[in-house]
Amino acid sequence: MGTTDKQRLYQSHIAAAEAAGISLAEYAREQGIHPQCLYGENNRQRRKARKSLAGFVRVEQPVAPVVNSSLLQIRLPNGVSLAVPVDPVPVAQLITTLAAL
């Protein structure tokens, strides 16, 4: 359904009221227009805008990386013991690199 001449007229009045920074009621009073005409058109435009935004949007959830966490236990000569969570892959690479030295 297209926009009628009357709707376009009310839309121009609504835009003028917004540009003047005054309420639709005040603008309508100044222009001798029934305020409900402007409010009705304004509500129609908002419903139309909401309708065009309605619907579903596909949301893809990123896959979280799987981390196989292991504990590296360190026992120092003075008896202190530490348990540190580590990723086993980099630790294995480090051990391989150190063994090759």
DOGU-227600 format. One record per residue (C-alpha): z, y, x. Coordinates in steps of 0.1 Angstrom, whole numbers, padded with zeros to 4 digits, always signed. Example, Ala and Ser with C-alpha at 12.3 -4.5 7.8 and 13.67 -1.06 7.14 Angstrom:
+0078-0045+0123;+0071-0011+0137;
This chain:
+0000+0000+0000;-0010+0033+0015;+0009+0065+0017;+0004+0089-0013;-0002+0126-0011;+0033+0132-0025;+0049+0109+0001;+0030+0127+0029;+0043+0161+0015;+0079+0148+0014;+0075+0134+0049;+0064+0168+0062;+0094+0184+0045;+0117+0159+0061;+0102+0166+0095;+0106+0203+0089;+0143+0199+0080;+0149+0178+0111;+0131+0204+0133;+0152+0232+0117;+0184+0211+0124;+0196+0213+0088;+0205+0187+0063;+0179+0175+0037;+0201+0189+0009;+0202+0224+0025;+0165+0223+0032;+0157+0212-0003;+0179+0240-0017;+0160+0265+0004;+0126+0252-0006;+0134+0247-0043;+0129+0209-0041;+0151+0184-0057;+0171+0168-0028;+0168+0133-0042;+0130+0135-0036;+0136+0140+0001;+0164+0114+0003;+0143+0089-0016;+0114+0093+0008;+0137+0093+0038;+0153+0060+0026;+0118+0045+0019;+0107+0053+0055;+0139+0037+0069;+0134+0006+0049;+0098+0004+0060;+0108+0008+0096;+0135-0018+0093;+0111-0043+0077;+0087-0039+0106;+0115-0047+0131;+0128-0077+0111;+0122-0112+0124;+0131-0135+0151;+0125-0131+0188;+0123-0160+0211;+0151-0160+0236;+0148-0183+0266;+0181-0192+0283;+0178-0195+0320;+0187-0229+0334;+0218-0226+0355;+0214-0243+0389;+0234-0275+0393;+0257-0272+0423;+0273-0304+0436;+0305-0289+0449;+0324-0310+0475;+0356-0302+0493;+0356-0298+0530;+0390-0307+0543;+0401-0292+0576;+0433-0303+0594;+0444-0281+0622;+0465-0294+0652;+0495-0274+0640;+0496-0294+0607;+0479-0268+0585;+0454-0284+0560;+0427-0265+0542;+0404-0277+0514;+0374-0255+0510;+0347-0260+0483;+0312-0263+0498;+0277-0272+0488;+0269-0305+0505;+0233-0297+0512;+0238-0268+0536;+0267-0286+0553;+0245-0316+0559;+0218-0293+0573;+0244-0277+0596;+0257-0311+0608;+0221-0322+0615;+0214-0290+0634;+0246-0292+0655;+0239-0329+0663;+0205-0320+0676;+0220-0296+0702;
